Amino acid sequence: MNSRLRLVLLRTLTIASWMVVLSTAAYQPGAREFHAAAAAHPVVSLGALEGFVQLAGDLIPHPTYVKNTTDPLVCGQLQSLEDLLISTVDRGVKNVIVALTDVPVSKIPPLTPSRFVLDNRECRFVPHVSVLTVGNLIVATNSDTLLHTVHFYGALKINIALPKGLTVTKITDEPGMIIVKCDVHGWMQAFIRVDAHPFHAVTDESGHFHIPNIPAGTYSLEIWHERLGRQKRTIRIKGEQTEVIQVAYGLDN
């Protein structure tokens, strides 16, 4: 290959290399574009809250029971109101709602659509206590052979006659407490708390709860139980850490 041909090939390769570099650079955001994108999608530091709710003292009380004269062959002659369920192992309190109350709109994540099933089962509402986010769906259904009504009070107001096999869906469109009753079987009752955010939980059988993915910050926390009452405290959530709390209730609350 003579020197002239070699020079032409070298110039061609050099021009092609610069075209690749310029083409790649054209698709890379500059500093201004990068910071604009970061501002539109800021990195949020997330933490978690978990804890244990316990009944103080030595006595383990029982829930309230009522005698039943409505459909006793199906529902039984004695029904529990499920208003105080205490673990015999560690005195943990079940069905306590734990929720943040002052979450700024800027810290509320986009809604994750979900369906919550509220069943009429063995003449009880299942589950007895729940938490939902505004925009979630409540699916009321009936697993019993009896006619039930699902009567919503509070943040959702509607009364639904629900024979076996029927399913009715309603959307939660505002925050607040929903109390659910059955007009046929008076002991049946459930509680559903609706928040504008997902930072809430209900204690399990052992009295424990866990709330993940909370943006770092200082918040007011509300603890609520249908029989033991309401408590409030301030908590601080740190990014990539889990804040652990313990809550004590007494029977005189």
C-alpha positions as CSV (number, residue, x, y, z in Angstrom):
1,M,0.0,0.0,0.0
2,N,1.5,3.3,-1.1
3,S,1.8,6.3,1.3
4,R,-1.0,8.3,-0.4
5,L,-3.6,5.5,0.0
6,R,-2.5,5.0,3.6
7,L,-3.1,8.7,4.3
8,V,-6.6,8.6,2.8
9,L,-7.5,5.6,5.0
10,L,-6.2,7.3,8.1
11,R,-8.2,10.4,7.4
12,T,-11.4,8.3,6.8
13,L,-11.0,6.4,10.1
14,T,-10.3,9.6,12.0
15,I,-13.5,11.3,10.6
16,A,-15.5,8.1,11.4
17,S,-14.2,8.1,15.0
18,W,-15.2,11.7,15.6
19,M,-18.7,11.0,14.2
20,V,-19.1,8.2,16.7
21,V,-18.0,10.5,19.6
22,L,-20.3,13.3,18.5
23,S,-23.2,11.0,18.0
24,T,-22.8,9.5,21.4
25,A,-22.4,12.9,23.0
26,A,-25.6,14.0,21.4
27,Y,-27.5,11.4,23.4
28,Q,-25.8,12.2,26.7
29,P,-27.6,14.8,29.0
30,G,-25.6,17.8,29.9
31,A,-25.2,19.0,33.5
32,R,-28.3,21.2,33.2
33,E,-30.5,18.4,31.8
34,F,-29.1,16.0,34.5
35,H,-30.0,18.3,37.4
36,A,-33.4,19.0,35.9
37,A,-34.1,15.3,35.7
38,A,-32.9,14.8,39.2
39,A,-35.2,17.6,40.4
40,A,-38.2,16.0,38.7
41,H,-37.4,12.6,40.3
42,P,-35.6,13.4,43.5
43,V,-33.9,10.6,45.4
44,V,-35.8,10.0,48.6
45,S,-34.2,8.4,51.7
46,L,-36.5,5.8,53.1
47,G,-36.7,4.2,56.5
48,A,-39.2,2.0,58.4
49,L,-41.1,1.8,61.6
50,E,-41.9,-1.3,63.6
51,G,-43.0,-2.0,67.1
52,F,-44.9,-3.9,69.7
53,V,-48.2,-3.0,71.4
54,Q,-48.7,-4.6,74.8
55,L,-51.2,-4.7,77.6
56,A,-49.7,-3.7,81.0
57,G,-50.4,-5.7,84.1
58,D,-50.9,-9.4,84.8
59,L,-54.5,-10.0,84.0
60,I,-55.4,-11.1,80.5
61,P,-59.0,-10.0,79.9
62,H,-61.4,-11.6,77.5
63,P,-63.3,-10.0,74.6
64,T,-66.9,-9.1,75.1
65,Y,-69.4,-12.0,74.3
66,V,-73.1,-11.5,73.6
67,K,-75.9,-14.0,73.5
68,N,-77.4,-14.5,70.0
69,T,-81.0,-15.2,69.2
70,T,-80.7,-14.4,65.4
71,D,-80.0,-17.4,63.3
72,P,-78.5,-19.3,66.2
73,L,-78.4,-22.6,64.3
74,V,-76.0,-21.1,61.8
75,C,-74.3,-18.4,63.9
76,G,-74.2,-20.1,67.3
77,Q,-75.8,-18.9,70.5
78,L,-72.7,-17.0,71.7
79,Q,-70.7,-14.5,69.7
80,S,-67.5,-12.6,70.4
81,L,-67.3,-8.9,69.6
82,E,-63.5,-9.4,69.1
83,D,-63.0,-6.1,70.9
84,L,-60.0,-7.1,73.0
85,L,-57.7,-9.9,71.8
86,I,-54.6,-10.4,73.9
87,S,-51.8,-12.8,73.3
88,T,-51.3,-15.3,76.2
89,V,-47.6,-15.5,75.3
90,D,-46.4,-11.9,75.6
91,R,-49.6,-9.9,76.2
92,G,-49.5,-8.4,72.8
93,V,-52.6,-6.6,71.6
94,K,-54.1,-7.5,68.3
95,N,-56.0,-5.2,66.0
96,V,-54.3,-1.9,67.0
97,I,-54.1,0.6,64.2
98,V,-50.8,2.5,64.0
99,A,-50.7,5.4,61.5
100,L,-48.8,8.5,60.6
101,T,-51.1,11.6,60.7
102,D,-49.2,14.5,59.1
103,V,-47.5,13.2,56.0
104,P,-46.8,16.1,53.5
105,V,-48.3,15.6,50.1
106,S,-44.8,15.7,48.6
107,K,-43.8,12.6,50.5
108,I,-46.9,10.5,49.5
109,P,-45.9,8.0,46.8
110,P,-48.2,7.3,43.8
111,L,-51.1,5.0,44.5
112,T,-50.6,1.3,44.1
113,P,-54.0,0.0,43.1
114,S,-55.2,-2.8,45.3
115,R,-58.4,-4.7,46.2
116,F,-59.4,-5.3,49.8
117,V,-61.8,-8.1,50.5
118,L,-64.2,-7.7,53.4
119,D,-65.9,-11.1,53.9
120,N,-69.0,-12.1,55.9
121,R,-67.8,-15.4,57.3
122,E,-69.3,-17.4,60.1
123,C,-71.4,-14.4,61.1
124,R,-68.4,-12.1,61.4
125,F,-66.7,-9.5,59.3
126,V,-63.3,-10.7,58.3
127,P,-60.9,-9.0,58.8
128,H,-62.2,-7.2,61.9
129,V,-59.7,-4.2,61.6
130,S,-58.0,-2.9,58.5
131,V,-56.1,0.0,57.0
132,L,-56.5,1.3,53.4
133,T,-55.2,4.1,51.2
134,V,-57.6,6.5,49.4
135,G,-58.3,5.1,46.0
136,N,-58.2,1.4,47.1
137,L,-61.2,-0.8,46.4
138,I,-63.3,-2.5,49.0
139,V,-64.8,-5.8,47.8
140,A,-67.6,-6.9,50.0
141,T,-68.5,-10.5,49.8
142,N,-70.6,-13.1,51.6
143,S,-69.3,-16.7,52.4
144,D,-72.3,-17.5,54.6
145,T,-75.6,-19.1,53.6
146,L,-77.4,-16.3,55.3
147,L,-78.4,-12.9,54.1
148,H,-76.1,-10.2,55.6
149,T,-76.1,-6.4,55.1
150,V,-72.8,-4.5,54.8
151,H,-73.7,-1.1,56.2
152,F,-70.8,1.4,55.9
153,Y,-70.8,4.4,58.2
154,G,-68.3,7.3,58.4
155,A,-65.9,8.0,55.5
156,L,-68.0,5.7,53.3
157,K,-71.8,5.8,53.6
158,I,-73.8,3.0,51.9
159,N,-75.9,0.0,53.0
160,I,-75.7,-3.1,50.9
161,A,-77.9,-6.2,51.1
162,L,-75.5,-9.1,50.5
163,P,-76.9,-12.6,50.0
164,K,-74.5,-15.6,49.6
165,G,-72.3,-15.4,46.5
166,L,-72.9,-11.7,45.8
167,T,-69.9,-9.4,45.5
168,V,-70.1,-5.6,45.6
169,T,-67.1,-3.3,45.0
170,K,-66.8,0.3,46.3
171,I,-63.9,2.8,46.1
172,T,-62.5,4.6,49.1
173,D,-62.4,8.2,47.9
174,E,-61.8,10.1,51.1
175,P,-59.8,9.6,54.3
176,G,-61.3,8.8,57.7
177,M,-62.7,5.9,59.7
178,I,-65.2,3.5,58.3
179,I,-67.4,1.5,60.7
180,V,-69.1,-1.5,59.2
181,K,-72.2,-3.1,60.7
182,C,-74.7,-5.8,59.8
183,D,-78.3,-4.7,60.2
184,V,-79.4,-8.4,60.5
185,H,-76.9,-9.6,63.0
186,G,-76.2,-6.8,65.5
187,W,-72.9,-8.0,66.9
188,M,-71.2,-7.9,63.6
189,Q,-68.8,-5.0,63.4
190,A,-65.6,-4.0,61.6
191,F,-63.3,-1.0,61.4
192,I,-61.5,0.3,58.4
193,R,-59.1,3.3,58.6
194,V,-58.5,5.1,55.3
195,D,-55.5,7.4,54.9
196,A,-54.2,9.5,52.1
197,H,-50.9,7.7,52.4
198,P,-49.8,4.0,52.9
199,F,-47.9,4.6,56.1
200,H,-50.1,2.6,58.5
201,A,-50.5,-0.9,59.8
202,V,-52.6,-3.2,62.1
203,T,-50.9,-5.2,64.8
204,D,-51.0,-9.0,64.4
205,E,-51.9,-11.7,66.9
206,S,-48.7,-11.1,68.9
207,G,-49.1,-7.3,68.9
208,H,-46.4,-6.5,66.4
209,F,-46.5,-4.2,63.4
210,H,-44.2,-3.1,60.6
211,I,-44.5,0.0,58.2
212,P,-41.9,0.1,55.4
213,N,-40.7,2.7,52.9
214,I,-41.3,5.8,55.0
215,P,-39.6,9.0,53.8
216,A,-37.1,10.3,56.3
217,G,-38.5,13.0,58.6
218,T,-40.3,13.7,61.8
219,Y,-44.0,12.7,62.1
220,S,-46.9,12.5,64.5
221,L,-48.0,8.9,65.1
222,E,-51.5,7.8,66.2
223,I,-52.2,4.5,67.9
224,W,-55.8,3.5,68.1
225,H,-57.7,0.5,69.6
226,E,-61.5,0.2,69.6
227,R,-61.7,-0.6,73.4
228,L,-58.3,0.7,74.8
229,G,-58.5,4.1,73.1
230,R,-56.1,6.4,71.4
231,Q,-52.4,7.4,72.0
232,K,-50.2,9.9,70.2
233,R,-46.5,10.3,70.0
234,T,-43.8,11.9,67.8
235,I,-41.4,9.7,65.9
236,R,-38.3,10.4,63.8
237,I,-37.6,8.3,60.7
238,K,-34.0,8.1,59.4
239,G,-33.1,6.9,56.0
240,E,-32.1,3.3,55.6
241,Q,-32.9,2.6,59.3
242,T,-35.7,1.1,61.2
243,E,-37.2,3.0,64.2
244,V,-38.4,0.6,66.8
245,I,-41.1,1.6,69.4
246,Q,-43.0,-0.1,72.2
247,V,-46.5,1.0,73.2
248,A,-48.2,0.1,76.5
249,Y,-51.9,0.1,77.2
250,G,-53.7,-0.2,80.5
251,L,-57.2,-1.4,81.1
252,D,-58.0,2.1,82.4
253,N,-57.2,3.8,79.1
